[in-house]
Amino acid sequence: MKRIVASLVALSLATPLAAREVTVFAAASLRTALDEVIAAYEQETADEVVVSYAGSSALARQIQQGAPADVFLSANVGWMDSLEDAGLLAEGTRTDLLGNALVLVSGTPGDPVTLGPETDLVGLLGGGKLAMALVDAVPAGIYGKAALEHLTLWDSVAPQVAQTDNVRAALALVALGAAPFGIVYATDAQAEPRVYARASFPSDSHPPVIYPVAALDGQAQEALPFVSFLKTPEAKTLFESNGFRVLGD
């Protein structure tokens, strides 16, 4: 009997752990970089990562309504705060992971634009639209509106703003020529060869662009290996190569 038990124990130790399926809800602006990080994680582990990209506001609301996510990566702290306040985050798993910058992009090359109260942004648009993510819900739109208000440009340009569900949709409008200019993250501009960064918004013109990450309540066991991988040197290299600033603990 002892031999049988010993054999069973040895067999169980030799058997690899079952692969996890990790469901990640992530801000649309993370798509290019996070796809690379996920590929590296899946190659290193037996896990499978299923990711849903959208505006942080839409993803947070889906989680609030019971969507089965294991990990949430938001493009601003406010939407993560709303989930934490509702008791939906796994305790001790939240951390500020990445930083980003805000830029003005165009679909054609041109001289750099100096952003300030005297900037004729309406004139630059030439009757066209300024593509932005939803200015009252999606982080990139919230940051963009705050920056334009800080520079006293919002009131004049607001009638010409074309709002989209997420920042990558705003980027696409510019890339496809449907809008001459747009406001997106610096990493979005780097990821899309059909647009040109014409100006960077001053960092003090809007709240800091911070991407927090957390496991969802009840999912820590499934999510923690992936959340931990996001902080490894390998992931850091991939994020930085895509233009993100990796934040310390």
C-alpha atoms as one frame of an Amber mdcrd trajectory, in Angstrom:
protein
   0.000   0.000   0.000   2.838   2.394   0.887   4.404   1.778  -2.509   1.101
   2.585  -4.254   0.655   5.830  -2.280   4.258   6.849  -2.948   3.789   6.177
  -6.652   0.605   8.246  -6.792   2.304  11.159  -5.018   5.245  11.009  -7.383
   2.907  10.897 -10.370   0.933  13.888  -9.144   4.103  15.918  -8.623   5.275
  15.093 -12.124   1.986  16.154 -13.701   2.032  19.791 -14.917  -0.525  22.184
 -13.495  -3.620  22.698 -15.599  -3.434  25.703 -17.877  -5.326  28.779 -16.763
  -7.562  30.861 -18.994  -7.181  34.472 -17.917  -9.737  37.035 -19.074  -8.325
  40.554 -19.261 -10.311  43.765 -19.764  -7.883  46.431 -21.021  -7.982  50.015
 -22.234  -7.950  50.238 -26.035  -4.726  52.263 -26.035  -2.877  49.221 -24.663
  -3.677  46.975 -27.620  -0.364  46.968 -29.493   1.899  46.693 -26.454  -0.290
  44.343 -24.446  -0.682  41.956 -27.379   3.099  41.585 -27.367   3.216  41.096
 -23.608   0.446  38.491 -23.748   2.266  36.584 -26.497   5.398  36.474 -24.322
   3.388  35.352 -21.281   1.629  32.579 -23.176   4.925  31.373 -24.600   6.428
  31.215 -21.109   3.428  29.553 -19.443   0.718  27.100 -20.348  -1.928  29.772
 -19.784  -4.261  31.262 -22.362  -5.124  34.954 -22.144  -8.379  36.244 -23.589
  -8.396  40.031 -23.819 -11.194  42.508 -24.468 -10.134  46.006 -25.533 -12.447
  49.009 -25.194 -12.713  52.364 -23.479 -11.967  52.107 -19.763 -15.397  53.512
 -18.914 -17.226  50.840 -20.912 -15.106  48.059 -19.424 -15.585  49.301 -15.859
 -19.344  49.425 -16.344 -19.341  45.884 -17.741 -17.432  44.684 -14.676 -19.890
  46.494 -12.416 -22.681  44.643 -14.202 -21.044  41.265 -13.579 -18.918  40.656
 -16.681 -16.562  37.692 -16.025 -13.180  39.424 -16.034 -10.103  38.309 -14.084
  -7.921  41.394 -14.622  -8.704  45.058 -15.329  -6.188  47.432 -16.915  -7.576
  50.968 -16.932  -6.247  54.086 -18.654  -7.000  56.225 -15.627  -7.289  55.866
 -11.886 -10.862  57.134 -11.668 -12.492  54.089 -13.220 -10.323  51.773 -11.118
 -11.354  53.794  -8.054 -15.009  53.184  -8.892 -14.469  49.423  -8.902 -12.439
  49.535  -5.707 -15.111  51.599  -3.983 -17.656  48.958  -5.012 -15.532  46.192
  -3.474 -14.864  44.557  -6.835 -11.055  44.389  -6.680  -9.012  41.607  -5.107
  -7.409  43.142  -2.041  -3.751  44.020  -2.372  -3.516  43.459  -6.142  -3.942
  47.035  -7.368  -0.854  48.869  -8.593  -0.037  51.780 -10.922   1.663  50.070
 -13.859   2.251  52.522 -16.718   2.354  56.180 -17.690   1.669  57.892 -21.013
   1.568  61.316 -22.675  -1.029  63.168 -24.742  -0.346  64.381 -28.292  -2.006
  66.191 -31.164  -1.787  64.121 -34.352  -2.594  64.772 -37.998  -3.002  62.557
 -41.032  -0.428  64.519 -43.032   3.076  65.690 -42.136   3.637  69.316 -41.284
   5.435  71.770 -39.080   5.267  71.291 -35.321   2.314  72.991 -33.669   2.903
  75.182 -30.632   0.051  74.649 -28.193  -1.040  77.606 -26.116  -3.892  80.077
 -25.618  -3.023  81.783 -28.921  -3.075  78.573 -30.996  -5.587  78.796 -33.851
  -6.751  75.193 -33.561  -9.994  75.936 -35.406  -7.983  77.367 -38.268  -5.766
  74.279 -38.340  -8.861  72.104 -38.713  -9.887  74.003 -41.829 -13.533  73.137
 -41.346 -12.761  69.510 -40.478 -13.194  67.613 -37.232 -10.962  67.110 -34.210
 -11.131  63.402 -33.347 -11.257  62.619 -29.625 -12.452  59.795 -27.425 -15.630
  60.524 -25.455 -14.726  63.625 -23.481 -16.913  62.900 -20.459 -16.256  59.172
 -20.101 -13.162  57.773 -21.843  -9.828  58.668 -20.204  -8.124  59.961 -23.367
 -11.106  62.218 -24.021 -11.224  63.389 -20.406  -7.509  64.214 -20.473  -7.825
  65.895 -23.875 -10.729  68.096 -22.834  -8.920  69.058 -19.608  -5.826  70.039
 -21.618  -7.833  72.134 -24.082  -9.657  73.844 -21.219  -6.340  74.554 -19.504
  -5.088  76.169 -22.723  -8.414  78.062 -23.124  -9.007  76.362 -26.490 -11.977
  74.135 -25.621 -14.844  76.594 -26.078 -13.777  77.547 -29.587 -13.067  74.026
 -30.841 -15.815  72.059 -29.049 -18.346  72.361 -31.933 -15.854  70.630 -34.234
 -14.989  67.705 -31.961 -15.900  64.239 -33.287 -16.198  61.914 -30.297 -15.525
  58.180 -30.501 -16.052  55.222 -28.165 -12.328  54.821 -27.485  -9.009  56.422
 -28.323  -8.067  53.894 -31.017 -11.273  54.791 -32.867 -10.252  58.463 -32.732
  -6.821  57.472 -34.024  -8.467  55.586 -36.903 -10.454  58.658 -37.959  -7.205
  60.557 -38.421  -5.370  57.645 -40.053  -8.187  57.177 -42.572  -8.419  60.886
 -43.385 -11.883  61.329 -41.891 -10.531  63.959 -39.453  -7.495  66.174 -40.115
  -6.409  66.225 -36.469  -6.979  64.191 -33.335  -5.929  63.968 -29.705  -4.538
  60.580 -28.685  -1.805  59.111 -26.528   1.819  59.256 -27.629   1.844  55.459
 -27.757  -1.106  55.474 -30.181   0.764  57.816 -32.504   3.790  55.519 -32.346
   1.661  52.474 -33.177   0.009  54.008 -36.268   2.362  54.841 -39.178  -0.340
  56.812 -41.015  -0.449  59.629 -38.450   2.065  62.256 -37.434   2.568  63.672
 -33.949   2.471  67.444 -34.397   2.521  68.572 -30.760   2.757  67.269 -27.203
   0.411  68.667 -24.590   2.176  70.080 -21.526   2.118  67.524 -18.726   0.648
  70.113 -16.357  -2.304  70.795 -18.670  -4.130  67.619 -17.690  -4.153  65.009
 -14.903  -1.294  62.477 -15.084  -1.983  59.633 -17.519  -1.663  56.566 -15.306
  -2.665  52.965 -16.059  -3.535  51.000 -12.898  -3.955  47.221 -12.964  -5.760
  44.924 -10.534  -7.194  41.442 -10.242 -10.939  41.277  -9.771 -12.412  40.078
  -6.494 -12.531  36.299  -6.290 -10.166  35.882  -9.249  -6.798  36.461  -7.592
  -5.690  32.821  -7.873  -6.247  32.807 -11.623  -5.062  36.364 -12.243  -1.984
  36.874 -10.064   0.535  35.029 -12.267  -0.415  37.266 -15.195  -0.509  40.442
 -13.086   2.937  39.548 -11.729   4.264  38.989 -15.257   3.245  42.541 -16.207
   5.924  43.770 -13.770   8.778  41.585 -15.030  11.815  42.971 -16.892  10.599
  41.212 -20.056   7.218  42.953 -19.936   8.880  46.258 -19.022  11.045  46.075
 -22.143   8.010  45.452 -24.338   5.990  48.276 -22.797   8.884  50.720 -23.102
   9.541  49.749 -26.716   5.954  50.777 -27.428   6.427  54.175 -25.810   4.961
  53.603 -22.350   6.635  54.745 -19.173   6.833  51.897 -16.667   6.058  53.039
 -13.131   7.688  51.693 -10.003   5.826  50.112  -7.106
